[in-house]
């Protein structure tokens, strides 16, 4: 489960820092400050996905995969 959340964070953190807060909100994650995203995009996303349960994380992983290509995320979801 933690591996899935790490892969979601890695995938979504490929977005530009100034787009990341809106992207996260669009995907149903809690809102945050743009300055927080500039500090660490990966941690910004990871902090928000840690709150998700298993089914929510799987659904988010599928949404992230639709937006950003990620072999690792795809493999994790296939498991």
C-alpha positions in Angstrom: 0.0 0.0 0.0 2.8 2.4 0.9 4.5 1.5 -2.4 1.4 2.5 -4.3 1.2 5.9 -2.5 4.9 6.5 -3.2 4.4 5.7 -6.9 1.4 8.0 -7.1 3.5 10.8 -5.5 6.3 10.2 -8.0 3.9 10.2 -10.9 2.1 13.4 -9.9 5.2 15.2 -8.9 6.3 15.3 -12.5 3.8 18.2 -12.9 5.1 21.8 -12.7 5.1 23.1 -9.1 2.8 25.9 -9.9 0.2 23.5 -11.4 0.5 20.9 -8.6 -1.9 22.4 -6.0 -4.8 22.6 -8.6 -4.0 19.2 -10.0 -4.3 17.7 -6.5 -7.6 19.4 -5.9 -8.9 18.3 -9.2 -8.0 14.7 -8.2 -9.9 15.1 -4.9 -6.9 15.6 -2.6 -6.8 18.4 0.0 -5.7 21.8 -1.0 -2.3 23.2 -0.1 -0.1 26.2 -0.6 1.8 26.7 -3.9 4.9 27.5 -1.8 4.7 24.1 -0.2 4.7 22.5 -3.7 7.8 24.5 -4.6 9.7 23.2 -1.6 9.1 19.5 -2.6 6.6 18.3 -5.1 7.0 14.7 -4.1 6.4 15.4 -0.4 3.5 17.8 -1.3 1.7 14.9 -3.0 2.8 12.2 -0.5 1.5 14.2 2.4 -2.0 14.2 0.8 -2.1 10.6 -0.4 -1.1 9.3 3.1 -4.6 10.1 4.2 -6.2 7.8 1.7 -7.6 4.3 2.2 -6.8 1.4 -0.1 -9.7 1.8 -2.5 -9.2 5.6 -2.7 -5.5 5.2 -3.4 -6.2 2.7 -6.1 -8.8 5.0 -7.7 -6.3 7.9 -7.5 -3.5 5.8 -9.0 -5.7 5.1 -12.0 -6.5 8.8 -12.4 -2.8 9.7 -12.1 -1.9 7.1 -14.7 -4.4 8.6 -17.1 -2.6 12.0 -16.8 1.0 10.9 -16.5 2.7 7.8 -17.9 4.4 5.8 -15.2 5.7 2.2 -15.7 6.1 1.8 -11.9 2.7 3.0 -11.1 1.1 0.9 -13.8 2.9 -2.2 -12.5 1.9 -1.5 -8.9 -1.7 -1.1 -9.9 -1.6 -4.4 -11.8 -0.6 -6.2 -8.6 
